[in-house]
């Protein structure tokens, strides 16, 4: 287990989890503001997962998707190029949502913050017992989720 408390430690924990992801990355948070998801090395890691194929999947579930198009152009490029691998959805605002934020890597790794408003949390690279209930929670929210972020804009 690794504890993180600062933005730098948060990014390092996310990068470590991303590097350990083989097949599936699932993220649930308020938004993507803390992740600096368009940072070139991070973007390259996400792109490598997308390019690898073989049933790989990246699912991003956010409480607020309003700023994704404006703030994360590289991420949207991945959605545009690899829509069959990466998807961004908004959590159902009418359904109860957990206070915690988490990122799941495959069925063994988890980055967990007990409070979505806080930076501090823990990273567990081999914690299948912790991952299972979070996978179930994520799946239930994913199934109820609504509007997904589109990489294209239609002008009429």
N, C-alpha and C positions, 0 to 999 in steps of 0.2 A: 504494500500500500504506500502511495505517495500522497502527501498533503500539499496543497497549493493554496496560497493566500494573496498573491499579487497578480497583476495582469501578465507579467512576464512568466511567472510560474504556471498560470492558467494556460497560456499559449503553449508552453513547453509540454504540459500534460496532454493537451489536445493533439499536438504534433506526435507525441509518443503513442497515443492511442491510435491515431490515424496510421502510423507506421506499422502497427501491429494488426491492422484490419486486413483480412484476407478476402472476405466475401461480402459482408454486409455491414454498413454503417447506418445507424439510426440515431437521430438527434432530436431531442425535444427541449425547447427553451422558449423564452418570451419572444426573442427575435435573434438575429445573428450579429448584433452590434458588438458583443464581447469577443467574437471569434476571429475577427480580422481575416475573414474567409477568403478574401481576394489577394492576400499576401502571396507573392509569387511561389515560394517553396510549398506553402499549404495548397495553393491552387494546383501545383504540379502533382502533389500527392493525390488529390482528388481526381485529377485527370488520369493519372496512372491507374487508379481503381476503375474508372470508366472504360479506359482503353483495353484493360485486361480481359473484358468479356467474361464468358463462362458463367453467366447467371449472377454476376455481381450486382449489388444494389445499394444505392444511397438514398435514404429517405429522411427528409428534413421536415419536422412538424413544429410549427411556430404558432404562438398565440397571436402574433401581429406580423402580417406579411406586407404591410403598406410600404415599407422602405426597401424591400429587397431589390426591386427594379432600379431604384435610384442609387443605392449604396453598394451594390455588388454586381457590377457589370461582368466580371470574369466568371462568377458563378452562373449568371444567366447565359453566358456563352456555353458553359458546360451543359446546361439544361437544353439549350438549342441544339447542340451537337450530339448529346447523349440522353435524349428524353426517355429512351427505353431503359436507362440505368439509374438516372437521378431524377427525383421528384421532390417538389416543395409543396406542402399543403398547410392550410390554416386549420388549427384545432377548432372544433365546434365551440363557439362562444356560449352556447346555451347549456353545454354539458359541463359537469364538474371537471376541473383540471388540477393536477397536483401542484403544490407550491415548489416542489423540487424540479430541478433541471437535470438532464442526464444525456449522455452520449453512450451508445452501446456499440461495441465492436464484436461482430460475430456473436458467439454464444458464451464468451468468456471474459471480455473486457468491459469495464464501465468507468466513466468519469461522472462523478455525482456531486451536485451542489444541492444542499438541503433547502436553499432559498434562491429562487431565480433572480432576486435583486442583489445577491451578494456574489463576490468573486471567489471566495474561498470554497474549497471542497476537497474531494479525494479522488485518486485514480487507482483503480485495481485492474491489473492486467490479466489476472487469472482468478476470477471470482464467479464461477458459473452459478453458485447458489444465490448470489446477489443479482445476477443478470436475469434469471428466469422471471421473477415477479415484475421487473421493469420491462422486460420484453412483452409480457402479457398486458401490462398497462399501456405500453406504446401501441400495441396491436389494436386494442380496444379504441383508443383515441384516433388512430389512423383510419380505422373503419368508419368512424363517425365524422371524420374531418370533411371540410367543405372545399371551397375554392382552392385550386392549385395555382401556383405561379406559372404564368405562361411566358415563354421566351420571345414570343412574337407579339407585335402590336398591330391590331387591325384598324385601319383608318377608313371610315365610310364617308 
